Protein backbone atom coordinates (compact mmCIF):
# COMPACT_ATOMS: atom_id res chain seq x y z
CA UNK A 1 0.00 0.00 0.00
CA UNK A 2 2.71 2.51 0.94
CA UNK A 3 4.55 1.88 -2.34
CA UNK A 4 1.39 2.75 -4.26
CA UNK A 5 0.82 5.93 -2.24
CA UNK A 6 4.42 7.04 -2.68
CA UNK A 7 4.27 6.27 -6.40
CA UNK A 8 1.11 8.36 -6.73
CA UNK A 9 2.66 11.30 -4.86
CA UNK A 10 5.97 11.15 -6.77
CA UNK A 11 4.37 10.47 -10.17
CA UNK A 12 6.64 7.50 -10.84
CA UNK A 13 6.97 3.88 -9.72
CA UNK A 14 8.54 3.71 -6.26
CA UNK A 15 9.64 0.54 -4.48
CA UNK A 16 11.15 -0.34 -1.13
CA UNK A 17 14.94 -0.01 -1.15
CA UNK A 18 16.45 -3.51 -1.31
CA UNK A 19 20.14 -2.64 -1.04
CA UNK A 20 22.08 -0.83 1.64
CA UNK A 21 24.42 2.07 1.24
CA UNK A 22 22.07 5.05 1.38
CA UNK A 23 23.02 7.95 3.65
CA UNK A 24 22.47 11.69 3.88
CA UNK A 25 25.63 13.72 4.06
CA UNK A 26 26.64 17.36 4.29
CA UNK A 27 28.63 18.95 1.48
CA UNK A 28 31.83 18.26 3.46
CA UNK A 29 31.04 14.51 3.38
CA UNK A 30 29.98 14.24 7.02
CA UNK A 31 27.15 11.70 7.24
CA UNK A 32 24.34 12.96 9.45
CA UNK A 33 21.66 10.30 8.81
CA UNK A 34 21.78 6.63 7.85
CA UNK A 35 18.32 5.19 7.16
CA UNK A 36 17.23 1.71 8.27
CA UNK A 37 18.64 -1.12 6.17
CA UNK A 38 16.92 -4.22 4.85
CA UNK A 39 13.75 -4.74 2.88
CA UNK A 40 12.01 -6.73 5.64
CA UNK A 41 12.75 -4.05 8.26
CA UNK A 42 11.59 -1.26 5.93
CA UNK A 43 8.38 -3.11 5.07
CA UNK A 44 7.70 -3.61 8.80
CA UNK A 45 8.24 0.07 9.52
CA UNK A 46 6.02 1.06 6.59
CA UNK A 47 3.31 -1.32 7.85
CA UNK A 48 3.42 0.51 11.21
CA UNK A 49 2.94 3.79 9.35
CA UNK A 50 0.02 2.42 7.31
Jmol script that loads the backbone (N, CA, C; Angstrom):
load data "model"
ATOM      1  N   UNK A   1       0.821  -1.187   0.000  1.00  0.00           N
ATOM      2  CA  UNK A   1       0.000   0.000   0.000  1.00  0.00           C
ATOM      3  C   UNK A   1       0.869   1.255   0.000  1.00  0.00           C
ATOM      4  N   UNK A   2       1.880   1.304   0.849  1.00  0.00           N
ATOM      5  CA  UNK A   2       2.710   2.507   0.939  1.00  0.00           C
ATOM      6  C   UNK A   2       3.485   2.763  -0.351  1.00  0.00           C
ATOM      7  N   UNK A   3       3.863   1.691  -1.066  1.00  0.00           N
ATOM      8  CA  UNK A   3       4.548   1.885  -2.343  1.00  0.00           C
ATOM      9  C   UNK A   3       3.619   2.562  -3.351  1.00  0.00           C
ATOM     10  N   UNK A   4       2.358   2.159  -3.347  1.00  0.00           N
ATOM     11  CA  UNK A   4       1.394   2.748  -4.262  1.00  0.00           C
ATOM     12  C   UNK A   4       1.155   4.222  -3.935  1.00  0.00           C
ATOM     13  N   UNK A   5       1.036   4.542  -2.660  1.00  0.00           N
ATOM     14  CA  UNK A   5       0.819   5.935  -2.240  1.00  0.00           C
ATOM     15  C   UNK A   5       2.018   6.788  -2.630  1.00  0.00           C
ATOM     16  N   UNK A   6       3.208   6.295  -2.348  1.00  0.00           N
ATOM     17  CA  UNK A   6       4.420   7.043  -2.681  1.00  0.00           C
ATOM     18  C   UNK A   6       4.531   7.224  -4.198  1.00  0.00           C
ATOM     19  N   UNK A   7       4.209   6.184  -4.948  1.00  0.00           N
ATOM     20  CA  UNK A   7       4.266   6.267  -6.405  1.00  0.00           C
ATOM     21  C   UNK A   7       3.295   7.325  -6.925  1.00  0.00           C
ATOM     22  N   UNK A   8       2.100   7.367  -6.337  1.00  0.00           N
ATOM     23  CA  UNK A   8       1.111   8.362  -6.732  1.00  0.00           C
ATOM     24  C   UNK A   8       1.605   9.776  -6.437  1.00  0.00           C
ATOM     25  N   UNK A   9       2.161   9.980  -5.254  1.00  0.00           N
ATOM     26  CA  UNK A   9       2.664  11.298  -4.860  1.00  0.00           C
ATOM     27  C   UNK A   9       3.829  11.732  -5.756  1.00  0.00           C
ATOM     28  N   UNK A  10       4.761  10.816  -6.001  1.00  0.00           N
ATOM     29  CA  UNK A  10       5.966  11.152  -6.769  1.00  0.00           C
ATOM     30  C   UNK A  10       5.736  11.164  -8.285  1.00  0.00           C
ATOM     31  N   UNK A  11       4.642  10.517  -8.740  1.00  0.00           N
ATOM     32  CA  UNK A  11       4.368  10.469 -10.165  1.00  0.00           C
ATOM     33  C   UNK A  11       5.250   9.496 -10.920  1.00  0.00           C
ATOM     34  N   UNK A  12       5.818   8.542 -10.218  1.00  0.00           N
ATOM     35  CA  UNK A  12       6.640   7.500 -10.838  1.00  0.00           C
ATOM     36  C   UNK A  12       6.615   6.274  -9.942  1.00  0.00           C
ATOM     37  N   UNK A  13       6.983   5.115 -10.483  1.00  0.00           N
ATOM     38  CA  UNK A  13       6.973   3.882  -9.719  1.00  0.00           C
ATOM     39  C   UNK A  13       8.043   3.928  -8.639  1.00  0.00           C
ATOM     40  N   UNK A  14       7.623   3.723  -7.397  1.00  0.00           N
ATOM     41  CA  UNK A  14       8.537   3.714  -6.261  1.00  0.00           C
ATOM     42  C   UNK A  14       8.458   2.344  -5.591  1.00  0.00           C
ATOM     43  N   UNK A  15       9.603   1.830  -5.180  1.00  0.00           N
ATOM     44  CA  UNK A  15       9.643   0.545  -4.479  1.00  0.00           C
ATOM     45  C   UNK A  15      10.480   0.680  -3.217  1.00  0.00           C
ATOM     46  N   UNK A  16      10.361  -0.313  -2.351  1.00  0.00           N
ATOM     47  CA  UNK A  16      11.150  -0.336  -1.128  1.00  0.00           C
ATOM     48  C   UNK A  16      12.607  -0.607  -1.502  1.00  0.00           C
ATOM     49  N   UNK A  17      13.507   0.147  -0.898  1.00  0.00           N
ATOM     50  CA  UNK A  17      14.941  -0.012  -1.147  1.00  0.00           C
ATOM     51  C   UNK A  17      15.378  -1.412  -0.702  1.00  0.00           C
ATOM     52  N   UNK A  18      16.038  -2.138  -1.586  1.00  0.00           N
ATOM     53  CA  UNK A  18      16.447  -3.510  -1.306  1.00  0.00           C
ATOM     54  C   UNK A  18      17.944  -3.647  -1.026  1.00  0.00           C
ATOM     55  N   UNK A  19      18.704  -2.593  -1.283  1.00  0.00           N
ATOM     56  CA  UNK A  19      20.141  -2.645  -1.040  1.00  0.00           C
ATOM     57  C   UNK A  19      20.528  -1.586  -0.020  1.00  0.00           C
ATOM     58  N   UNK A  20      21.627  -1.804   0.657  1.00  0.00           N
ATOM     59  CA  UNK A  20      22.082  -0.831   1.645  1.00  0.00           C
ATOM     60  C   UNK A  20      23.033   0.166   0.983  1.00  0.00           C
ATOM     61  N   UNK A  21      23.441   1.129   1.751  1.00  0.00           N
ATOM     62  CA  UNK A  21      24.418   2.075   1.245  1.00  0.00           C
ATOM     63  C   UNK A  21      23.901   3.496   1.146  1.00  0.00           C
ATOM     64  N   UNK A  22      22.621   3.697   1.433  1.00  0.00           N
ATOM     65  CA  UNK A  22      22.072   5.051   1.376  1.00  0.00           C
ATOM     66  C   UNK A  22      22.445   5.811   2.647  1.00  0.00           C
ATOM     67  N   UNK A  23      22.730   7.083   2.506  1.00  0.00           N
ATOM     68  CA  UNK A  23      23.016   7.950   3.651  1.00  0.00           C
ATOM     69  C   UNK A  23      22.868   9.398   3.206  1.00  0.00           C
ATOM     70  N   UNK A  24      22.527  10.252   4.151  1.00  0.00           N
ATOM     71  CA  UNK A  24      22.469  11.686   3.876  1.00  0.00           C
ATOM     72  C   UNK A  24      23.715  12.321   4.456  1.00  0.00           C
ATOM     73  N   UNK A  25      24.376  13.113   3.638  1.00  0.00           N
ATOM     74  CA  UNK A  25      25.633  13.724   4.060  1.00  0.00           C
ATOM     75  C   UNK A  25      25.651  15.215   3.757  1.00  0.00           C
ATOM     76  N   UNK A  26      26.427  15.931   4.528  1.00  0.00           N
ATOM     77  CA  UNK A  26      26.644  17.364   4.292  1.00  0.00           C
ATOM     78  C   UNK A  26      27.602  17.518   3.115  1.00  0.00           C
ATOM     79  N   UNK A  27      27.740  18.718   2.623  1.00  0.00           N
ATOM     80  CA  UNK A  27      28.626  18.954   1.476  1.00  0.00           C
ATOM     81  C   UNK A  27      30.083  18.618   1.789  1.00  0.00           C
ATOM     82  N   UNK A  28      30.457  18.618   3.087  1.00  0.00           N
ATOM     83  CA  UNK A  28      31.828  18.261   3.460  1.00  0.00           C
ATOM     84  C   UNK A  28      32.017  16.749   3.593  1.00  0.00           C
ATOM     85  N   UNK A  29      30.944  15.967   3.318  1.00  0.00           N
ATOM     86  CA  UNK A  29      31.040  14.513   3.378  1.00  0.00           C
ATOM     87  C   UNK A  29      30.633  13.911   4.704  1.00  0.00           C
ATOM     88  N   UNK A  30      30.383  14.744   5.712  1.00  0.00           N
ATOM     89  CA  UNK A  30      29.983  14.239   7.023  1.00  0.00           C
ATOM     90  C   UNK A  30      28.570  13.655   6.938  1.00  0.00           C
ATOM     91  N   UNK A  31      28.450  12.373   7.274  1.00  0.00           N
ATOM     92  CA  UNK A  31      27.151  11.699   7.244  1.00  0.00           C
ATOM     93  C   UNK A  31      26.381  12.094   8.497  1.00  0.00           C
ATOM     94  N   UNK A  32      25.141  12.561   8.296  1.00  0.00           N
ATOM     95  CA  UNK A  32      24.338  12.956   9.451  1.00  0.00           C
ATOM     96  C   UNK A  32      23.090  12.099   9.612  1.00  0.00           C
ATOM     97  N   UNK A  33      22.786  11.214   8.650  1.00  0.00           N
ATOM     98  CA  UNK A  33      21.663  10.296   8.806  1.00  0.00           C
ATOM     99  C   UNK A  33      21.900   9.070   7.959  1.00  0.00           C
ATOM    100  N   UNK A  34      21.732   7.901   8.555  1.00  0.00           N
ATOM    101  CA  UNK A  34      21.781   6.634   7.851  1.00  0.00           C
ATOM    102  C   UNK A  34      20.432   5.959   8.065  1.00  0.00           C
ATOM    103  N   UNK A  35      19.653   5.771   7.007  1.00  0.00           N
ATOM    104  CA  UNK A  35      18.322   5.193   7.156  1.00  0.00           C
ATOM    105  C   UNK A  35      18.384   3.704   7.508  1.00  0.00           C
ATOM    106  N   UNK A  36      17.267   3.147   7.971  1.00  0.00           N
ATOM    107  CA  UNK A  36      17.225   1.711   8.268  1.00  0.00           C
ATOM    108  C   UNK A  36      17.600   0.900   7.033  1.00  0.00           C
ATOM    109  N   UNK A  37      18.168  -0.276   7.264  1.00  0.00           N
ATOM    110  CA  UNK A  37      18.644  -1.123   6.174  1.00  0.00           C
ATOM    111  C   UNK A  37      17.882  -2.439   6.173  1.00  0.00           C
ATOM    112  N   UNK A  38      17.549  -2.908   5.008  1.00  0.00           N
ATOM    113  CA  UNK A  38      16.921  -4.216   4.848  1.00  0.00           C
ATOM    114  C   UNK A  38      15.462  -4.103   4.455  1.00  0.00           C
ATOM    115  N   UNK A  39      15.120  -4.810   3.397  1.00  0.00           N
ATOM    116  CA  UNK A  39      13.754  -4.735   2.881  1.00  0.00           C
ATOM    117  C   UNK A  39      12.730  -5.161   3.926  1.00  0.00           C
ATOM    118  N   UNK A  40      12.978  -6.247   4.641  1.00  0.00           N
ATOM    119  CA  UNK A  40      12.011  -6.730   5.639  1.00  0.00           C
ATOM    120  C   UNK A  40      11.787  -5.688   6.736  1.00  0.00           C
ATOM    121  N   UNK A  41      12.862  -5.084   7.229  1.00  0.00           N
ATOM    122  CA  UNK A  41      12.746  -4.053   8.261  1.00  0.00           C
ATOM    123  C   UNK A  41      11.964  -2.855   7.727  1.00  0.00           C
ATOM    124  N   UNK A  42      12.292  -2.399   6.520  1.00  0.00           N
ATOM    125  CA  UNK A  42      11.588  -1.264   5.928  1.00  0.00           C
ATOM    126  C   UNK A  42      10.108  -1.559   5.736  1.00  0.00           C
ATOM    127  N   UNK A  43       9.789  -2.758   5.263  1.00  0.00           N
ATOM    128  CA  UNK A  43       8.377  -3.109   5.071  1.00  0.00           C
ATOM    129  C   UNK A  43       7.649  -3.140   6.416  1.00  0.00           C
ATOM    130  N   UNK A  44       8.306  -3.609   7.468  1.00  0.00           N
ATOM    131  CA  UNK A  44       7.699  -3.612   8.802  1.00  0.00           C
ATOM    132  C   UNK A  44       7.446  -2.204   9.291  1.00  0.00           C
ATOM    133  N   UNK A  45       8.401  -1.326   9.101  1.00  0.00           N
ATOM    134  CA  UNK A  45       8.242   0.070   9.522  1.00  0.00           C
ATOM    135  C   UNK A  45       7.140   0.756   8.717  1.00  0.00           C
ATOM    136  N   UNK A  46       7.074   0.477   7.415  1.00  0.00           N
ATOM    137  CA  UNK A  46       6.019   1.061   6.594  1.00  0.00           C
ATOM    138  C   UNK A  46       4.644   0.522   7.007  1.00  0.00           C
ATOM    139  N   UNK A  47       4.583  -0.749   7.391  1.00  0.00           N
ATOM    140  CA  UNK A  47       3.314  -1.319   7.854  1.00  0.00           C
ATOM    141  C   UNK A  47       2.848  -0.608   9.123  1.00  0.00           C
ATOM    142  N   UNK A  48       3.777  -0.258  10.004  1.00  0.00           N
ATOM    143  CA  UNK A  48       3.420   0.515  11.206  1.00  0.00           C
ATOM    144  C   UNK A  48       2.820   1.848  10.808  1.00  0.00           C
ATOM    145  N   UNK A  49       3.401   2.497   9.814  1.00  0.00           N
ATOM    146  CA  UNK A  49       2.943   3.794   9.345  1.00  0.00           C
ATOM    147  C   UNK A  49       1.538   3.691   8.727  1.00  0.00           C
ATOM    148  N   UNK A  50       1.323   2.616   7.959  1.00  0.00           N
ATOM    149  CA  UNK A  50       0.017   2.424   7.308  1.00  0.00           C
ATOM    150  C   UNK A  50      -1.052   2.277   8.351  1.00  0.00           C
TER     151      UNK A  50
END
end "model"
wireframe off; spacefill off
backbone 0.3
color backbone group
